[in-house]
Amino acid sequence: MKEIPADFDVQAYGRGCALQQCEMLSRLAEIGMQLAEAAGARALALAAQAAEPQAEPVEAEAQPPAADPGLAFARYAHLVRQTLAQRARAVRDLSLRDGGRDARRARHREQVQTLIGRLIWSDAEDRGRAAALDLQVSQAFADLYGDAEDPVEDRPVGSVVAGLVCGLGLADKWNRWAPHRVSRPRPGRPDGSPEEIRAERARRRAAVTAWIEQAVDDLADPALATDIRAGLAVRMREPDVETLLDTESFGTAVVRLCRSLGFDIENDLDIPLDGADDAAEVPPDSS
């Protein structure tokens, strides 16, 4: 029996299975409709042929009786109705599981906040520093979850925690306290994507990384810079980064990635928040 990894996210796995079930049932319904339409067309053609006046029958070799297209249509139509009913139940179950995006986002935030809170206050020798970190965490959460367009709730809880602790000076403690933390897989390249798309993705990825590294040099606490850079290297390997770079402006991608590391720069770094095509250039070396 395969051993379950320590960082296995059962909630994310269950939601993924439910979404896959809905997609498969939708595909089955589409195939069933195609079969029903074809059988219905044959049944209509046969009915029209039967209504036409027939000439004298010509003797022909005996042929096996053809299947009744009307019966086939009825069977396919029944299959479609059953599949749609199953999909409706699956969608309803998924809705109940999630409780809507707002509820899922709230649960996600509470889980992340609980983990980081335990990390801050567990064996806190300096209560004043712990309280200050608590305020810093509150601001980091307001920045990260305050952006309604950022689907942070779709990321694994462990990934979000591992990113935020980098900008809070808690990376070492997290590494010791949570050795089971989530490892982020590298996103695969889309099948059959043209060379120019790969080159553009690489250009934008390099540009975003360079801008964030410049921000770390210019704005971050030097004591945290190493942790933030390490967190960035791991964050850029998460699967959602490719979608972020494909669908959002350059500046939005930079801001969201920094927020995910507990390092908000929207009001401090002079980067364009719109117009990715013109702006997504690697910044000059500030050294």
Number of C-alpha atoms within 10 A of each C-alpha: 3 4 5 7 9 10 15 14 13 9 13 15 11 13 15 13 13 18 14 12 17 20 14 14 20 18 13 17 21 15 14 21 18 14 18 23 15 15 22 20 15 17 18 13 13 14 12 10 11 10 9 8 7 8 6 6 6 6 6 6 6 6 6 6 6 6 8 12 19 18 13 18 22 14 16 23 20 14 17 23 15 14 20 18 13 16 20 15 13 18 16 12 13 20 13 10 15 16 13 11 13 12 12 15 19 13 15 20 18 13 15 20 18 13 15 21 15 12 18 23 16 11 9 13 9 9 12 10 13 17 14 12 18 18 12 15 21 13 14 21 18 12 18 26 19 11 12 10 9 15 14 19 18 14 14 19 23 20 18 21 23 26 25 26 27 25 30 22 19 18 22 12 12 20 13 9 13 15 10 14 17 19 14 15 11 13 14 9 9 9 6 6 9 9 9 9 12 12 11 13 15 14 15 22 20 14 19 25 20 18 22 22 19 19 21 21 15 14 15 18 14 12 10 18 20 17 21 29 19 13 21 20 12 17 23 18 16 16 15 16 17 18 10 18 20 16 11 17 18 27 20 22 22 26 22 22 23 26 23 27 25 27 27 23 20 18 8 10 15 10 19 16 16 14 13 17 10 9 17 21 16 16 16 9 8 7 5
